[in-house]
Amino acid sequence: MRQVQAQGSLAITNHSTVEMVLLTAGTYQSLLDLVSRLQAREKSEIDQLSEQFKARLATLNDPKARDRLSSVLASKGRARKKPIAGENF
């Protein structure tokens, strides 16, 4: 117990393989807090990606999206207007 209190944890091994780890209550709580923060961060990132996906899907579901895509594909990479370039180009 002294070693656990001094170091915060103690690995118990069986033939050089860690089988169990003893932690102080403070170390255990710190790990729980870290996991909680990481889960909140992960949820926030997933929510952000979900919102981006919904916005892109809404664009694709727009009734005019099919016409815009057809127009782009029909142009075969040609611009409608010639690009304007300065004298240096």
C-alpha positions as CSV (number, residue, x, y, z in Angstrom):
1,M,0.0,0.0,0.0
2,R,2.9,2.4,0.7
3,Q,4.2,1.9,-2.8
4,V,0.8,2.6,-4.3
5,Q,0.5,5.7,-2.2
6,A,4.0,6.9,-3.0
7,Q,3.8,6.2,-6.8
8,G,0.1,6.4,-7.5
9,S,0.0,2.8,-8.9
10,L,1.4,-0.6,-8.6
11,A,1.6,-3.3,-11.3
12,I,1.1,-6.8,-10.1
13,T,2.8,-9.4,-12.4
14,N,2.6,-13.1,-13.0
15,H,5.8,-14.4,-14.7
16,S,6.7,-10.8,-15.9
17,T,3.3,-10.2,-17.4
18,V,1.2,-7.5,-15.8
19,E,-2.0,-9.0,-14.6
20,M,-3.4,-6.2,-12.4
21,V,-2.7,-2.6,-11.5
22,L,-3.6,-1.1,-8.2
23,L,-4.3,2.6,-8.2
24,T,-4.9,5.2,-5.5
25,A,-8.4,6.7,-5.5
26,G,-7.0,10.0,-6.7
27,T,-5.2,8.4,-9.6
28,Y,-8.3,6.5,-10.5
29,Q,-10.4,9.6,-10.4
30,S,-7.9,11.5,-12.6
31,L,-8.2,8.7,-15.2
32,L,-12.0,8.9,-15.1
33,D,-11.8,12.7,-15.5
34,L,-9.5,12.3,-18.5
35,V,-11.7,9.7,-20.1
36,S,-14.7,12.0,-19.6
37,R,-12.9,15.0,-21.2
38,L,-11.8,12.8,-24.1
39,Q,-15.4,11.5,-24.6
40,A,-16.8,15.0,-24.6
41,R,-14.1,16.2,-27.1
42,E,-14.9,13.2,-29.3
43,K,-18.7,13.9,-29.1
44,S,-18.0,17.5,-30.0
45,E,-16.0,16.6,-33.1
46,I,-18.6,14.0,-34.2
47,D,-21.4,16.6,-33.8
48,Q,-19.4,19.1,-35.8
49,L,-18.8,16.5,-38.6
50,S,-22.4,15.6,-38.5
51,E,-23.5,19.2,-39.0
52,Q,-21.0,19.6,-41.9
53,F,-22.5,16.4,-43.5
54,K,-26.0,17.7,-43.1
55,A,-25.1,21.0,-44.7
56,R,-23.5,19.2,-47.7
57,L,-26.4,16.8,-48.0
58,A,-28.9,19.7,-47.9
59,T,-26.9,21.2,-50.8
60,L,-27.2,18.0,-52.8
61,N,-30.9,17.7,-52.0
62,D,-31.5,21.2,-53.3
63,P,-33.9,20.9,-56.4
64,K,-31.4,23.0,-58.5
65,A,-28.4,20.7,-57.6
66,R,-29.1,18.3,-60.5
67,D,-29.2,21.2,-63.0
68,R,-26.0,22.7,-61.6
69,L,-24.2,19.3,-61.8
70,S,-25.4,18.6,-65.3
71,S,-24.2,22.1,-66.4
72,V,-20.7,21.4,-64.9
73,L,-20.4,18.0,-66.5
74,A,-21.7,19.3,-69.8
75,S,-19.0,22.0,-69.9
76,K,-16.3,19.3,-70.0
77,G,-13.9,21.5,-68.1
78,R,-14.3,24.5,-70.3
79,A,-14.9,27.9,-68.7
80,R,-17.8,30.0,-69.9
81,K,-15.7,33.1,-70.1
82,K,-12.0,33.4,-70.9
83,P,-10.0,33.9,-67.7
84,I,-8.8,37.4,-67.2
85,A,-5.0,37.5,-66.7
86,G,-2.7,40.5,-66.2
87,E,0.0,41.6,-68.5
88,N,2.5,39.4,-66.7
89,F,0.8,36.2,-67.7
